[in-house]
Amino acid sequence: MKKLSSPEFARLDERTRLVLAGRDPTDSYGFVNPPIVRGSTVIYQTTEDFLVRKARYTYGTNGNPTLDALEAAANTIEGGAGVVVTPTGLLACTLPFLAFLSAGDHVLVTDSVYRPTRNFCDSMLPRLGIEVTYYDPLICEGIAALFKPNTKAIWTEAPGSQTFEMQDIPAIAAAARERGILTMMDNTWASPLYFDSHKLGVDISVQAGTKYYAGHSDVLIGTVSGRTPELYRTLRKCWETLGIFVAPEDAFLTLRGMRTMAIRLKEQMPAGIEMAKWLQARPEVARVMHPALPEDPGHAIWKRDFTGASSLFAIELKPVSMKAVAAMLDNLTLFGMGASWGGYESLVLPFDCRPYRTATTPGYEGPTVRIHIGLEALDDLKADLDAGFARLRAAS
């Protein structure tokens, strides 16, 4: 198997690069996959080598071949200057705040942010002397009106967590760039395959790799990508200083999942859209929140900036009691009720974001439910939900 040069590799389609990135059979005794390398201590041959740290790897927390392979695979689709890997998606979300903000700084955070990230912003950032302002995710370039002299970063997420508002990321990034403000983004929903965040102006791109990267609901992991070498160096320095480390087994499993991610998303995207359309036609459903649907308020932005969609979306039911919602959800046989998503299995969970939104007031009249479509047969999933709707009607 010929080893490709960097220019040859760069010309390949991203799907091909995902298959090849981070592996070299000549380094792995001919085996296709890089090995799982466990270790803390690195042995040096001489005093001189140790004093100047003359080694490819210097200590377990500074990387190993398994982690390098995962970073290479992530970087090949992120398209930035470099990637660091974290042991959870949440840490991937919080690390950029720690790496780029200091006491006295101000950060703008979308009101539709992933709730655990919001908890971090509410609890940890004030203790560090960092001011947080939540903003309407639909503000677009109007975000410039919220800038302060000490604003250093904007945190974005498109579509928004749970409620799927589409932010105009290029407009926000352009407004931020004029003032030297960093644009950070949780890009987990679309992944770099369907939203090229760095190309569209995002400086720091985050993935909860637990989702579509790993893809099998058996790994907690995250990645953070820096757009420029300078941003990556700052990110990497913070990563090293905090002693962040990912278990090599988790890195290996995530890398294995990434090899098939493009194929899984290719199956799950149309399945999610078809299910969303089916739910639109249900008399029990008031609204479907999925930006790939033409009726969605964010569809124009999605169509302009995105090349695809994941299979995660939400619905608003017509007004019914939570007892009726529980009757529907509790006895589903194919949809598991649980947090996370991105795996091969379908999931469902009820949510109510109104108590913790502060910059916006979601106007839902009925209960809201988030749905993830896995790789099961759609007819089977529809039959499962149809039976659930029958239970909901009977309990109403």
Secondary structure as GFF3:
##gff-version 3
##sequence-region A 1 396
A	DSSP	alpha_helix	6	10	.	.	.	ID=ss1
A	DSSP	alpha_helix	14	20	.	.	.	ID=ss2
A	DSSP	three_ten_helix	25	27	.	.	.	ID=ss3
A	DSSP	alpha_helix	47	51	.	.	.	ID=ss4
A	DSSP	three_ten_helix	60	62	.	.	.	ID=ss5
A	DSSP	alpha_helix	65	78	.	.	.	ID=ss6
A	DSSP	beta_strand	82	86	.	.	.	ID=ss7
A	DSSP	alpha_helix	89	100	.	.	.	ID=ss8
A	DSSP	beta_strand	106	110	.	.	.	ID=ss9
A	DSSP	alpha_helix	115	123	.	.	.	ID=ss10
A	DSSP	three_ten_helix	126	128	.	.	.	ID=ss11
A	DSSP	beta_strand	131	135	.	.	.	ID=ss12
A	DSSP	three_ten_helix	140	146	.	.	.	ID=ss13
A	DSSP	beta_strand	151	157	.	.	.	ID=ss14
A	DSSP	alpha_helix	169	178	.	.	.	ID=ss15
A	DSSP	beta_strand	182	186	.	.	.	ID=ss16
A	DSSP	alpha_helix	191	194	.	.	.	ID=ss17
A	DSSP	beta_strand	204	207	.	.	.	ID=ss18
A	DSSP	beta_strand	222	226	.	.	.	ID=ss19
A	DSSP	alpha_helix	229	241	.	.	.	ID=ss20
A	DSSP	alpha_helix	248	259	.	.	.	ID=ss21
A	DSSP	alpha_helix	261	280	.	.	.	ID=ss22
A	DSSP	beta_strand	285	289	.	.	.	ID=ss23
A	DSSP	alpha_helix	299	305	.	.	.	ID=ss24
A	DSSP	beta_strand	312	317	.	.	.	ID=ss25
A	DSSP	alpha_helix	322	330	.	.	.	ID=ss26
A	DSSP	beta_strand	336	337	.	.	.	ID=ss27
A	DSSP	beta_strand	347	351	.	.	.	ID=ss28
A	DSSP	three_ten_helix	354	356	.	.	.	ID=ss29
A	DSSP	beta_strand	368	372	.	.	.	ID=ss30
A	DSSP	alpha_helix	378	395	.	.	.	ID=ss31
###
